[in-house]
Amino acid sequence: MGSTECVLLAVMAYDRFVAICNPLRYPIIMSKALCIQMAALAWGLGFFNSLTETILAIQLPFCGKNVINHFVCEILAFVKLACTDISLNEITIMLGNVIFLFTPLLLICISYIFILSTVLRINSAEGRKKAFSTCSAHITAVTVFYGTILFMYMKPKSKDSAFNKLIALFYGVVTPMLNPIIYSLRNTEVHGALRKLVYSSFATGPRQSDGTFYEFRTYSLKPSKMNQFLENFKKNVHLRTAHSELVGYWSVEFGGRMNKAFHIWKYDNFAHRIEVRKALAKDKEWQEQFLIPNLALMDKQESEITYLVPWCKLEKPPKEGVYELVTFQMKPGGPAVWGDTFKKAINAHVILGYSKLVGVFHTEYGALNRVHVLWWNESADSRAAGRHKAHEDPRVVAAVRECVNYLVSQQNMLLIPTSFSPLK
């Protein structure tokens, strides 16, 4: 079993190498057939090693005490009961150690040299941490397993049986306990099952304990009336924010109709929004100073109710910049169908540091299966540069290619924050 474990750890190191260093070719290289072949090779080599040592051990003559001083019938403890020269057995064990311990360990080290080289080329510290964290469970198991088994098997003549038992306990009990983390919890299907068991990560509405939602409101203004409209809103914004929180206010620069203003309001729940509407209906100052004058400046008004997805929180950019609102119309079926791949595509951009994510919003009423993603960049030029880098990054490309299978349409709008916008 120890030999098999060593080979399997080397196989897993190769799997991590392909996933991080060659992500676009991963599905082709790590095919089901290759995985079966490598697993069979690991078990076959382990069986051959155990069979060789067992055949040599059972041919030894035994006399005197016949109680094995160990938890199990461990090969070293068994050989020590022989009343003859066991040099051949020790040489065989030593050769097995070299072949099945050092060779896989060498392959593991080589794999991680390439992995480390790739990780260090990632632009952001968060991206490097995220990429390398995928190997953390494997590194832990390799450290515990090899640290204990090398110490145990490289000292066959030890007389401290109690200490040998303690060391054997680590690689015989502790490491198998870590195996579920390596083999199962890194599996995306197991992740999905656990998420469904604990909570719904892609609920279309709010959490049961939180009814907070966001209203996306868009005003299409008459030509040449944008400045007048914004100046009027700036003078009277305090009348509106007295009732609910203004998240941000922008003018649409590119990607949509000209003379368009976009803003986001935050509500605690639907009862809160009803109270706000009632209060504004009774507020004469609001109606006379803003509502009535500005109605004459507008051609069209649109409102959309959205929720922050549970795996995202509303972030505030570190300084002033420009914003990009990307609207994705996904295929029918909801987040249960495309939520996981969509999250991976968004996170691929986030962890590599090409743009800062402000929030991901899922539409609840109106056109369903629609998701809005709000990004921040220092400038329109830095946004364009980051986009080009993202499209050339194989990790982003792999995540996006999977997601577009569920995509119907996409619209991007460049937003310029107004002087009175909370999000600058």
C-alpha positions in Angstrom: 0.0 0.0 0.0 2.9 2.4 0.8 4.4 1.9 -2.7 1.0 2.4 -4.3 0.5 5.6 -2.3 3.9 7.0 -3.4 3.2 6.4 -7.1 -0.3 7.9 -6.7 1.1 11.0 -5.1 3.5 11.4 -8.1 0.5 10.9 -10.5 -1.4 13.6 -8.6 1.6 16.0 -8.8 1.5 15.5 -12.6 -2.2 16.2 -12.6 -1.6 19.5 -10.8 1.3 20.3 -13.2 -1.0 19.9 -16.2 -3.9 21.8 -14.6 -1.8 24.9 -13.7 0.9 24.9 -16.5 -1.3 23.7 -19.4 -4.9 24.5 -18.5 -6.2 24.6 -22.1 -4.8 21.1 -22.8 -5.9 19.6 -19.5 -9.1 17.9 -20.7 -7.2 16.3 -23.6 -4.1 15.3 -21.6 -5.8 14.0 -18.5 -8.4 11.9 -20.3 -10.3 9.2 -18.6 -8.3 6.5 -20.3 -5.0 8.0 -19.1 -6.3 8.4 -15.5 -7.3 4.7 -15.5 -3.9 3.7 -16.9 -2.0 5.7 -14.3 -4.1 4.3 -11.5 -3.7 0.8 -12.7 0.1 1.3 -13.0 0.2 2.6 -9.4 -1.6 -0.4 -8.1 0.4 -2.8 -10.3 3.7 -1.5 -9.2 2.6 -1.5 -5.5 1.4 -5.1 -5.8 4.7 -6.2 -7.5 6.8 -4.6 -4.8 4.8 -6.2 -2.0 4.8 -9.6 -3.7 8.6 -9.6 -4.0 9.2 -8.7 -0.4 6.5 -11.2 0.8 8.1 -14.1 -1.2 11.5 -13.4 0.2 10.2 -13.0 3.8 8.2 -16.2 3.9 11.3 -18.2 2.9 13.1 -17.2 6.1 13.4 -19.7 8.9 11.9 -18.6 12.2 12.6 -19.8 15.7 12.1 -18.6 19.3 9.4 -16.0 19.9 6.8 -15.6 17.1 4.9 -12.5 18.3 5.3 -9.5 15.9 6.1 -6.4 17.9 3.9 -4.0 15.9 0.3 -2.9 15.3 0.1 -4.9 12.0 2.2 -7.5 10.1 4.7 -4.8 9.0 7.5 -6.2 6.8 10.4 -4.9 8.9 8.9 -6.2 12.2 8.2 -9.5 10.6 11.8 -9.9 9.1 13.3 -9.2 12.5 11.8 -12.5 13.9 14.0 -14.6 11.5 16.9 -16.5 13.1 19.2 -16.2 10.1 20.9 -13.6 8.0 18.4 -11.1 6.5 20.8 -9.1 4.4 19.0 -10.1 1.1 15.7 -8.9 2.6 17.3 -5.6 3.7 18.8 -5.1 0.3 15.4 -5.7 -1.4 13.7 -3.3 1.0 16.4 -0.7 0.3 16.0 -1.1 -3.5 12.3 -0.8 -3.1 12.8 2.4 -1.1 14.9 3.9 -3.8 12.5 2.9 -6.6 9.2 3.6 -4.9 10.1 6.4 -2.6 12.8 8.5 -4.2 11.8 8.2 -7.9 8.2 9.4 -7.2 9.5 12.1 -4.9 11.9 13.3 -7.6 9.0 13.5 -10.1 6.9 15.4 -7.5 9.7 17.9 -7.0 10.2 18.4 -10.7 6.4 19.0 -11.2 6.4 21.6 -8.4 9.4 23.4 -9.9 7.4 24.0 -13.1 4.2 24.8 -11.1 6.1 27.4 -9.0 7.6 28.9 -12.1 4.1 29.3 -13.6 2.6 30.7 -10.4 5.3 33.3 -10.1 4.4 34.7 -13.5 0.9 35.5 -12.4 0.5 39.3 -12.1 -1.5 39.6 -8.8 -0.6 38.3 -5.3 -4.1 37.1 -4.9 -3.9 35.2 -8.2 -0.7 33.5 -7.2 -2.2 32.5 -3.8 -5.3 31.1 -5.5 -3.4 29.1 -8.0 -1.0 27.6 -5.5 -3.8 26.9 -3.0 -5.1 24.2 -5.4 -1.9 22.2 -4.5 -2.0 22.8 -0.7 -3.8 19.6 0.2 -1.5 17.5 -2.0 1.6 19.2 -0.6 0.4 18.5 3.0 -0.1 14.9 2.3 3.3 14.5 0.5 5.0 16.2 3.5 3.3 14.1 6.1 3.6 10.8 4.2 7.1 11.1 3.0 8.4 12.7 6.2 7.3 9.7 8.3 7.7 6.9 5.8 11.3 7.9 4.8 12.2 8.2 8.5 10.8 4.7 9.1 12.0 2.8 6.1 15.5 4.2 6.0 16.3 2.8 9.4 15.6 -1.0 9.2 17.9 -1.9 12.0 16.3 0.4 14.6 15.8 -1.2 18.0 13.3 1.3 19.3 10.1 -0.5 18.5 7.9 1.9 20.4 9.2 4.8 18.3 8.8 2.8 15.1 5.2 2.2 16.1 4.6 5.9 16.6 6.1 6.8 13.2 4.1 4.0 11.5 0.9 5.4 13.1 1.4 8.6 11.2 1.7 7.1 7.7 -0.7 4.3 8.5 -3.5 6.4 10.0 -3.0 10.1 9.6 -2.2 10.1 5.9 -5.2 8.0 5.0 -7.3 10.5 6.9 -6.0 13.2 4.6 -6.8 11.2 1.5 -10.4 12.3 1.3 -9.2 15.9 1.2 -6.9 15.1 -1.7 -9.0 12.7 -3.7 -12.6 13.9 -2.9 -12.8 17.5 -1.6 -10.8 18.8 -4.6 -13.4 17.2 -6.9 -15.9 19.7 -8.4 -18.7 17.2 -8.2 -18.1 16.7 -4.5 -18.0 20.5 -4.1 -21.4 20.8 -5.8 -22.9 18.1 -3.6 -21.6 19.7 -0.4 -22.8 23.1 -1.5 -26.3 21.7 -2.1 -26.2 20.0 1.3 -25.1 23.1 3.2 -26.6 25.9 1.3 -27.6 27.0 -2.2 -24.7 29.0 -3.5 -26.5 30.3 -6.5 -29.9 31.2 -5.1 -31.8 33.5 -7.5 -33.1 35.5 -4.6 -31.9 36.7 -1.2 -30.8 34.5 1.7 -33.7 33.6 4.0 -32.3 35.9 6.7 -31.5 38.9 4.4 -34.0 40.5 2.0 -31.6 43.2 0.8 -31.9 44.0 -2.9 -30.8 46.6 -5.4 -32.8 48.5 -7.9 -31.1 49.3 -11.2 -32.7 52.4 -12.6 -31.9 53.9 -16.1 -33.1 57.2 -17.4 -33.0 57.8 -21.2 -32.8 61.6 -21.6 -33.7 63.9 -24.4 -30.8 65.2 -26.5 -28.7 67.9 -24.9 -30.6 67.6 -21.6 -28.0 65.4 -19.7 -26.2 68.2 -17.9 -29.4 69.9 -16.9 -30.8 66.6 -15.5 -27.6 65.8 -13.5 -27.3 69.3 -12.1 -30.9 69.1 -10.9 -30.4 65.7 -9.4 -27.2 66.9 -7.6 -29.0 69.8 -6.0 -31.8 67.6 -4.7 -30.1 64.2 -4.2 -30.4 64.7 -0.4 -34.1 64.6 -0.6 -34.0 61.1 -2.1 -31.1 59.6 -0.1 -33.0 60.5 3.1 -35.2 57.5 2.4 -32.8 54.9 0.9 -29.1 54.4 0.1 -27.7 55.5 -3.2 -25.0 53.0 -4.2 -23.7 54.8 -7.3 -24.7 57.2 -10.1 -23.1 57.2 -13.5 -23.5 58.5 -17.0 -23.3 56.0 -19.9 -20.2 56.8 -22.0 -20.1 53.8 -24.4 -22.0 50.7 -25.1 -25.5 52.1 -24.8 -27.7 54.9 -26.0 -26.3 58.4 -25.6 -27.8 60.7 -23.0 -28.4 57.9 -20.5 -28.0 58.0 -16.7 -27.7 54.8 -14.7 -27.9 54.5 -10.9 -28.4 51.8 -8.2 -30.5 52.1 -5.1 -30.3 49.8 -2.1 -33.3 48.6 -0.1 -33.5 46.5 3.1 -36.5 44.6 1.7 -39.7 45.1 -0.4 -41.5 46.7 2.6 -38.8 49.3 2.7 -39.2 50.1 -0.9 -43.0 50.5 -0.5 -42.4 52.9 2.4 -39.9 54.9 0.3 -42.4 55.2 -2.6 -45.1 56.4 -0.2 -42.8 58.9 1.4 -41.8 60.4 -1.9 -45.4 60.6 -3.1 -46.1 62.8 0.0 -42.8 64.9 -0.3 -43.9 68.1 -2.0 -40.3 69.5 -2.1 -39.1 66.4 -3.9 -41.9 66.5 -6.5 -41.6 70.2 -7.2 -37.9 70.6 -7.2 -36.9 67.4 -8.9 -39.6 65.1 -10.2 -41.8 67.5 -12.1 -38.9 69.4 -13.8 -37.0 66.3 -14.7 -39.9 64.4 -16.1 -39.9 66.9 -19.0 -36.2 66.0 -19.7 -36.7 62.2 -19.9 -37.8 60.0 -22.8 -37.8 56.7 -20.9 -37.3 55.1 -17.5 -36.4 51.5 -16.8 -36.2 49.7 -13.4 -34.9 46.3 -12.6 -34.8 44.4 -9.3 -31.6 42.5 -8.6 -29.8 40.7 -5.7 -26.2 40.2 -5.0 -25.3 36.6 -5.6 -24.4 34.8 -2.3 -20.8 34.3 -3.3 -20.2 38.0 -3.8 -20.3 41.1 -1.6 -20.5 44.7 -2.7 -17.0 46.1 -2.8 -15.8 49.7 -2.8 -13.0 50.6 -5.2 -9.8 52.1 -3.7 -9.9 55.3 -5.6 -11.6 57.1 -8.4 -11.9 55.4 -11.8 -14.3 54.2 -14.4 -16.9 51.4 -14.3 -18.0 48.8 -16.6 -21.5 47.2 -16.4 -21.6 43.8 -18.2 -25.0 42.3 -18.7 -25.1 38.6 -19.5 -28.3 36.9 -20.8 -27.9 33.3 -19.9 -29.7 30.3 -21.2 -32.9 29.0 -19.4 -32.4 26.8 -16.4 -31.1 29.3 -13.9 -27.9 29.1 -11.8 -28.5 25.4 -11.1 -27.5 24.9 -14.7 -24.9 27.6 -15.4 -24.1 29.1 -12.0 -20.9 27.1 -11.3 -19.3 27.8 -14.7 -20.3 31.5 -14.5 -18.7 31.9 -11.1 -15.5 30.3 -12.4 -15.4 32.7 -15.3 -15.8 35.7 -13.1 -13.3 34.5 -10.5 -10.7 33.8 -13.2 -10.7 37.5 -14.0 -10.7 38.5 -10.3 -7.9 36.3 -9.0 -5.5 37.3 -11.8 -6.0 41.0 -11.0 -6.9 42.3 -14.4 -9.9 44.2 -13.1 -11.6 44.8 -9.7 -15.0 43.3 -9.1 -17.5 45.6 -7.5 -20.5 43.3 -7.5 -22.4 40.5 -9.3 -26.2 41.0 -9.4 -28.8 38.4 -10.4 -32.1 39.7 -11.9 -35.2 38.5 -10.0 -38.0 40.2 -11.9 -38.3 40.9 -15.6 -36.0 39.0 -18.0 -34.9 36.0 -16.0 -31.5 34.3 -16.3 -29.9 37.7 -16.5 -26.7 38.6 -14.6 -25.1 42.0 -14.2 -21.4 42.3 -13.3 -20.0 45.7 -12.2 -16.3 46.1 -12.7 -13.9 49.0 -11.7 -10.8 50.2 -13.5 -8.5 53.1 -13.0 -9.2 54.4 -16.5 -10.7 53.3 -19.8 -7.2 52.6 -21.1 -6.3 50.4 -18.2 -9.5 48.6 -18.7 -8.7 47.9 -22.3 -5.2 46.8 -21.5 -6.5 44.4 -18.8 -9.0 43.0 -21.1 -6.4 42.2 -23.7 -4.2 40.5 -21.1 -7.2 38.5 -19.9 -8.0 37.3 -23.4 -4.4 36.1 -23.8 -4.3 34.3 -20.4 -5.0 30.6 -20.9 -6.6 30.3 -17.4 -9.2 33.0 -18.3 -9.7 31.6 -21.7 -10.4 28.1 -20.4 -13.0 29.4 -17.9 -14.7 31.6 -20.4 -14.9 28.9 -23.0 -16.8 26.7 -20.7 -19.2 29.5 -19.7 -20.1 30.7 -23.2 -21.8 27.4 -23.8 -24.6 28.8 -21.6 -24.5 32.4 -22.9 -27.2 33.9 -25.1 -26.0 37.5 -25.3 -23.7 40.0 -23.7 -23.7 43.8 -23.4 -20.9 46.0 -22.1 -21.4 49.7 -21.0 -18.6 52.0 -19.9 -19.9 54.1 -17.0 -18.5 57.5 -15.8 -19.3 58.3 -12.1 -21.0 61.6 -11.5 -19.6 64.1 -9.0 -22.3 63.1 -6.4 -21.9 59.3 -6.9 -20.9 57.5 -3.7 -18.9 55.1 -5.9 -16.3 57.3 -7.6 
